[in-house]
């Protein structure tokens, strides 16, 4: 049976896990740190976390601020709110998968706080591709529509995290993802349905074409399995870093699809 209070607790826990936003302590009473059920709220948490950036995109677009500058500000605001959590995951994953010849070596590299060449290139490409794609899309929709597109991408990219997390076993038993618990099957199903449906609605309401919406969701559907297969072949499971990298790669793929389709 669906309990709205339990769901709100899951939303608060998800927001706290995915960002630096402090949530009321009442949502953490008797909370043991496991997110097995709470992952169902990741798509909604993504919408809440990215709401300031989406508002900036809408307001700046209405004021006819440069799309490139607006896109940079929006991506920067997201990084500040999340504490660059997902960017860090992408960086560590790129260094580990790129530089580690064995599973053990890759995992050691991923725990190293230093940035290697693979990670540096991944960060540059991530910011560059997201900013350029968003800047390309913004002039083609209304100011409100541009903000809704940002929210749609946020929902899909956080849904992608849950999907990747559920597809693979933990690569290490002492990592953040392993300690947070294995996602419940029902929670994963809820997240997938909520994330995809909410993103589809936001995309269509934004003024994007049906083709653009289909391509955006298709980019999400292709990115997660492909990346998960690469990760599984390299390190035999997920880590907190690969979950964060999934968010970044999905965001890039969906924004790119929108830039090509709109």
Buried (B, 14 or more C-beta within 10 A) or exposed (E): EEEEEBBBBBBBBBBBBBBEBEBEEEBBEEBEEEBBBBBBBBBBBBBBBBBBBBBBBBEBBEEEBEBBEBBBBBBBBBBEBBEBBBBBBBBBBBBBBBBBEEBEEBBEBBEEEEBBEBBEBBBEBBBEBBBBBBBBBBEBBBBBBBBBBBBBBBBBBBBBBBBBBBBBEBBBEEBBBBBBBBBBEEBBBBBBEBBBEBBBBBBBEBBBEEEBBBBBBBBBBEBBEEBBEEBBEBBBBBBBBBBBBBBBBBBBBBBBBBBBBB
